[in-house]
Amino acid sequence: MMPQFLEDGHVTTPGGWRAAAAACGIRRAGRDDLALLVSDTPCTAAALFTQNKVKAAPLLYDQALLARNADGIRAVVVNSGIANACTGATGAAAAARTARTVELALALPADSTFVMSTGVIGMQLPMAKIERGIAEAGEHLAANQGPAAAWAIMTTDTRPKYCAVRVTPAHGGAITIGGMAKGSGMIHPNMATMLCFLTTDATVSVPALDAALRQAANESFHCISVDGDTSTNDTMLALANGHAGQPTINDITSADGRAFLAGLTLVCQRLAQEVVRDGEGITRFVTIKLQGATSDADARRAAMTVARSPLVKTALFGADANWGRVVCALGYSGAELDPDRVVLHFNGLKVFEHGLPLDFDEEQAHQLLDVPEILIELDLGLGPGSATVWTCDFSYEYVRINAEYRT
C-alpha cells in the first residue's frame, strides 16, 4: 500500500514525539523564534549538511555529535533570527552551551541534543534570552505542538511547512513519518535546503536511516532551486525513535525498507516543493521535466542549470516564452548536448525543435505562462536519462527582500 498523507499531520504526529515553541526576542518582539523537539526515547540519527566551506557553529557541533552518538539522540533545539555563523570561538561555545542547557532542563543525557540556527550571519547569539526560551519551551512540550515549532523556525518564510504520512510495512501494522522544513531564500541543493527535520516512530538502524535519507534527498531537496545560493547552515536531519514497536529496518532494499523509503521520500518531496512555493518573492512555481539525456546525472545537471538561470527565471516572471534563454542554459550546463535534437515545450506549447524556433503565437504563449504554475518540458534526444526539478521565478520582490535583509 502506498504511504498516505495524514490530514493536518506534522513533525510530532509520529508516536513518542513532543514539541514546543518560545519567544526569545532574538530579532523581533512578540513572535516565537525558538523551537524544541523532543523524543520520549533515544533515537537513531542521520543527517546531511551543507557543502559550503563556510559552516555555522551549530552545524560543526552537530557533525561531531553525529559521529560520536548517532544512536542516542533525544532532542533538537532551533533558534531563528541569528545563524551563529562566522562567530568564532564564542559562537562554538554558544552552540555547545545551548545543547547542554536543553539537556539539563529536560534531564537528558549529555550528547543527546542537536542544535540548529538560522538567520543573519555574523551575529552572536543572546545566550541569556536563549536559555530563558529553552526553560519556557521545556515546560510546555506537547504532541500537538509540531505546527508551533514549524512557525518558530521561520525567517523570511511566509508560512510554515510541515506534513506527515502513514506507512504500512510489508508484515502489517503501521509507522508514521513526519517532517518540517524552513527555507525561502538561499536555496540550492549542495546538500539540501536551509533546515529540514524528519521524525518517525519506526525502528531504523543508523546505516539504513542514513541510506534512506540520502536517497530521499536525491529525489527531493536535491531537485530544487530558488536562487542558486547554498547556505552556511543547511542541515537535513532524520530521527527514528522506534515508538511504533515494529521490527528493526536494517536494509532499505527489504520489503519494510522500501515501504519506509517511499514514505520518507514522499514527505521530503512535499516539504521541498513547499520551500520552492514559498520562495522569496515568488509569483510562479516551475516544474522542469527533462528527458532524452545520456544519463540521469546528465539530465539532473542540465535541468538544474535551467532552474537556476537568472535569465530564465526573470523571463518566467514576465511570462515571456523566451526559448533562447532555456536553450542557452542547456548549452553551458556541461551536459552532453546536440542542439539539433532538442525539443522544448512551455506549458504544452512547442516553441523549439531540432535547432530552430517554431512559428508560435507570442500572445498565446504569454497567456499560457501568465499563471501560477508552469511546466517546462525538454527532450534532448540523446538517451534514456531523465530528471524532474522544481524552481520559481525571480521577481522585483525577491530583490527588495534581499536588498533589505539585514535592515
Residue pairs with C-beta under 8 A, 6 or more apart in sequence:
1 168
2 262
3 165
3 166
3 167
3 177
3 259
3 262
3 263
3 266
4 165
4 166
5 163
5 164
5 165
5 266
5 270
6 13
6 163
6 164
6 165
6 166
6 176
9 162
9 163
9 164
9 165
9 176
9 178
10 146
10 147
10 150
10 162
10 163
10 164
10 178
10 180
11 17
11 19
11 37
11 146
11 149
11 150
11 162
11 164
11 178
11 179
11 180
11 197
11 199
12 18
12 19
12 37
12 142
12 143
12 144
12 145
12 146
12 149
12 178
12 199
13 146
13 164
13 176
13 178
14 164
14 175
14 176
14 177
14 178
14 199
14 200
14 201
14 241
14 243
14 244
15 176
15 201
15 241
15 243
15 244
16 39
16 40
16 41
16 201
16 241
16 243
17 37
17 38
17 39
17 40
17 143
17 146
17 178
17 199
17 201
17 241
17 243
18 37
18 38
18 40
18 141
18 142
18 143
18 145
19 35
19 36
19 37
19 38
19 141
19 142
19 143
19 145
19 146
19 148
19 149
20 35
20 36
20 136
20 137
20 138
20 139
20 140
20 141
20 142
20 145
20 148
20 149
21 32
21 34
21 35
21 36
21 137
21 145
21 148
21 149
21 151
21 152
22 32
22 33
22 34
22 36
22 132
22 133
22 134
22 136
22 137
22 140
22 152
23 29
23 30
23 31
23 32
23 33
23 34
23 133
24 33
24 34
24 79
24 126
24 129
24 130
24 132
24 133
25 33
25 126
25 129
26 33
26 34
26 79
26 80
26 81
26 82
26 119
26 125
26 126
26 129
26 130
27 33
27 80
27 81
27 82
27 119
27 120
28 81
32 148
32 151
32 152
33 79
33 80
33 81
33 133
33 152
34 77
34 78
34 79
34 80
34 130
34 133
34 134
34 137
34 152
35 76
35 77
35 78
35 137
35 148
35 149
35 150
35 152
35 153
36 75
36 76
36 77
36 78
36 102
36 134
36 137
36 138
36 141
36 149
37 75
37 76
37 77
37 78
37 149
37 197
37 199
38 74
38 75
38 76
38 106
38 141
39 73
39 74
39 75
39 199
39 239
39 241
39 243
40 241
40 243
41 74
41 241
41 242
41 243
42 71
42 72
42 73
42 74
42 112
42 241
43 71
43 72
43 73
43 74
43 239
43 240
43 241
43 242
44 70
44 71
44 73
44 204
44 205
44 206
44 209
44 239
44 240
45 66
45 70
45 71
45 73
45 114
45 206
45 209
45 237
45 238
45 239
45 240
46 66
46 70
46 206
46 209
46 210
46 212
46 213
46 237
46 238
47 62
47 63
47 66
47 114
47 213
47 235
47 236
47 237
47 238
48 191
48 192
48 213
48 214
48 217
48 234
48 235
48 236
49 55
49 59
49 62
49 63
49 191
49 234
49 235
49 236
50 59
50 190
50 191
50 230
50 231
50 232
50 233
50 234
50 235
51 190
51 191
51 230
52 190
52 230
52 231
52 232
52 234
54 85
54 86
54 232
55 85
55 232
56 83
56 84
56 85
56 86
56 91
56 117
56 121
56 232
56 233
57 84
57 85
57 87
57 91
57 92
57 94
57 95
57 117
58 84
58 95
58 98
58 115
58 116
58 117
58 233
59 116
59 232
59 233
59 234
59 235
60 92
60 95
61 92
61 95
61 96
61 99
61 115
62 114
62 115
62 116
62 235
62 237
65 73
65 99
65 111
65 113
65 114
68 111
69 111
69 112
70 206
71 206
72 109
72 111
72 112
73 112
73 113
73 114
73 239
74 106
74 108
74 109
74 112
74 113
75 102
75 103
75 106
75 108
75 112
75 113
75 114
76 113
76 114
76 115
76 116
76 197
76 237
76 239
77 98
77 99
77 102
77 113
77 114
77 115
77 116
77 134
78 115
78 116
78 117
78 118
78 149
78 152
78 153
78 195
78 197
79 98
79 116
79 117
79 118
79 119
79 125
79 130
79 133
80 117
80 118
80 119
80 152
80 153
80 154
80 155
80 182
81 118
81 119
81 120
81 155
82 117
82 119
82 120
82 123
82 124
82 125
82 126
83 117
83 118
83 119
83 120
83 121
83 122
83 123
83 231
83 232
83 233
84 91
84 94
84 95
84 117
84 123
84 124
84 125
85 91
85 117
85 121
85 122
85 232
85 233
86 121
86 122
86 232
87 94
87 122
87 123
87 124
87 125
90 124
91 124
91 125
94 124
94 125
94 127
94 130
95 115
95 117
96 115
97 127
98 115
98 125
98 127
98 130
98 134
99 113
99 114
99 115
100 110
100 113
101 130
101 131
101 134
102 108
102 113
102 134
102 138
103 109
103 110
103 112
103 113
105 134
105 135
105 138
106 138
114 237
116 195
116 233
116 235
116 237
117 125
117 233
118 153
118 155
118 182
118 194
118 195
118 233
119 155
120 405
120 406
121 232
146 162
146 178
146 180
147 160
147 162
149 180
150 160
150 161
150 162
150 180
150 182
151 160
153 180
153 182
153 195
154 160
154 182
155 182
155 184
155 194
156 184
156 185
156 280
156 401
156 405
157 182
157 183
157 184
157 278
158 184
158 278
159 278
160 180
160 182
161 180
161 181
161 182
161 183
161 271
161 274
161 275
161 278
162 178
162 179
162 180
162 181
162 271
163 178
163 179
163 267
163 270
163 271
164 176
164 177
164 178
164 179
164 267
165 176
165 177
165 263
165 266
165 267
166 174
166 175
166 176
166 263
167 174
167 175
167 176
167 177
167 202
167 259
167 260
167 262
167 263
168 174
168 259
169 175
169 246
169 247
169 255
169 256
169 259
169 260
170 254
170 255
170 256
170 259
171 247
171 255
171 256
173 244
173 246
174 244
175 200
175 201
175 202
175 244
175 246
175 260
175 263
176 200
176 201
176 244
177 198
177 199
177 200
177 202
177 260
177 263
177 264
177 267
178 198
178 199
178 200
178 267
179 196
179 197
179 198
179 199
179 267
179 268
179 270
179 271
180 196
180 197
180 271
181 193
181 194
181 195
181 196
181 197
181 271
181 272
181 274
181 275
182 193
182 194
182 195
183 193
183 194
183 195
183 196
183 226
183 275
183 278
184 194
184 226
184 275
184 278
184 279
184 280
185 226
185 227
185 229
185 279
185 280
185 398
185 401
185 402
186 194
186 226
186 227
186 229
186 230
186 231
187 193
187 194
187 224
187 225
187 226
187 227
187 229
187 231
187 275
187 276
187 279
188 224
188 225
188 226
188 227
188 228
188 229
188 230
188 308
189 221
189 222
189 223
189 224
189 225
189 230
189 304
190 230
190 234
191 217
191 221
191 222
191 230
191 234
191 236
192 217
192 221
192 222
192 234
192 235
192 236
193 221
193 224
193 234
193 236
193 271
193 272
193 275
194 231
194 233
194 234
194 275
195 233
195 234
195 235
195 236
196 221
196 235
196 236
196 237
196 268
196 271
197 237
197 239
198 213
198 236
198 237
198 238
198 239
198 264
198 267
198 268
199 238
199 239
199 240
199 241
200 238
200 239
200 240
200 241
200 260
200 264
201 240
201 241
201 242
201 243
201 244
202 240
202 242
202 244
202 246
202 249
202 260
203 240
203 242
203 244
203 245
203 246
203 247
203 248
203 249
204 212
204 240
204 248
204 249
204 260
205 248
205 249
205 250
207 250
208 249
208 250
208 251
208 252
208 257
209 238
209 240
211 252
212 238
212 252
212 257
212 260
212 261
212 264
213 236
213 238
213 264
215 252
215 261
215 265
216 261
216 264
216 265
216 267
216 268
217 236
217 268
219 265
219 268
219 269
220 265
220 268
220 269
220 271
220 272
221 236
221 268
221 271
221 272
221 275
222 300
223 272
223 300
223 304
223 387
223 388
223 389
223 390
224 272
224 273
224 275
224 276
224 307
224 389
224 390
224 391
225 276
225 304
225 307
225 308
225 389
225 390
225 391
226 275
226 276
226 279
226 280
226 282
226 391
226 392
227 279
227 280
227 308
227 394
227 398
228 308
228 310
238 264
242 248
246 256
247 256
249 256
249 257
249 260
250 257
251 257
252 258
252 260
252 261
272 390
273 285
273 390
276 282
276 285
276 390
276 391
276 392
277 285
277 392
279 392
279 398
280 397
280 398
280 401
280 402
281 394
281 395
281 396
281 397
281 398
281 399
281 400
281 401
282 392
282 393
282 395
282 398
283 317
283 372
283 392
283 393
283 395
284 316
284 317
284 369
284 371
284 372
284 373
284 374
284 392
284 393
285 372
285 373
285 374
285 390
285 392
286 307
286 316
286 373
286 374
286 375
286 376
286 390
286 391
286 392
286 393
287 373
287 374
287 375
287 376
287 388
287 389
287 390
288 303
288 306
288 307
288 376
288 378
288 388
288 389
288 390
288 391
289 303
289 375
289 376
289 377
289 378
289 386
289 387
289 388
290 299
290 302
290 303
290 306
290 377
290 378
290 379
290 380
290 386
290 387
290 388
290 389
291 299
291 378
291 379
291 380
291 385
291 386
292 341
292 378
292 379
292 380
292 381
292 382
292 383
292 385
292 386
293 299
293 302
293 335
293 336
293 380
293 382
293 383
293 385
293 386
293 387
294 335
294 336
294 382
294 383
294 385
295 383
295 384
295 385
296 385
296 386
296 387
297 385
298 335
298 336
298 385
299 335
299 380
299 385
299 386
299 387
300 387
300 389
301 333
301 334
301 335
302 330
302 333
302 335
302 337
302 378
302 380
302 387
303 378
303 387
303 388
303 389
304 333
304 387
304 389
305 329
305 330
305 332
305 333
305 334
305 335
306 312
306 326
306 329
306 330
306 333
306 376
306 378
307 389
307 390
307 391
308 391
309 325
309 326
309 328
309 329
310 394
311 322
311 325
311 328
311 329
312 322
312 325
312 326
312 329
313 391
313 392
313 393
313 394
314 393
314 394
315 321
315 322
315 325
316 369
316 374
316 393
317 393
317 394
317 395
319 366
319 367
319 369
319 370
320 366
320 369
321 346
321 349
321 351
321 360
321 362
321 365
321 366
321 368
321 369
323 344
323 346
323 351
323 352
323 357
324 357
326 344
326 352
326 376
326 378
327 339
327 342
327 344
327 352
330 337
330 342
330 378
330 380
331 337
331 339
335 380
336 380
336 382
337 380
337 382
338 380
338 381
338 382
339 355
340 354
340 355
341 354
341 355
341 379
341 380
341 381
341 382
342 352
342 353
342 354
342 355
342 378
342 379
342 380
342 381
343 350
343 352
343 353
343 354
343 378
343 379
343 381
344 350
344 351
344 352
344 353
344 376
344 377
344 378
345 351
345 375
345 376
345 377
345 378
346 365
346 368
346 369
346 374
346 375
346 376
347 368
347 369
347 371
347 374
347 375
348 368
348 375
348 377
349 360
349 364
349 365
349 368
350 358
350 360
351 357
351 358
351 360
351 365
352 358
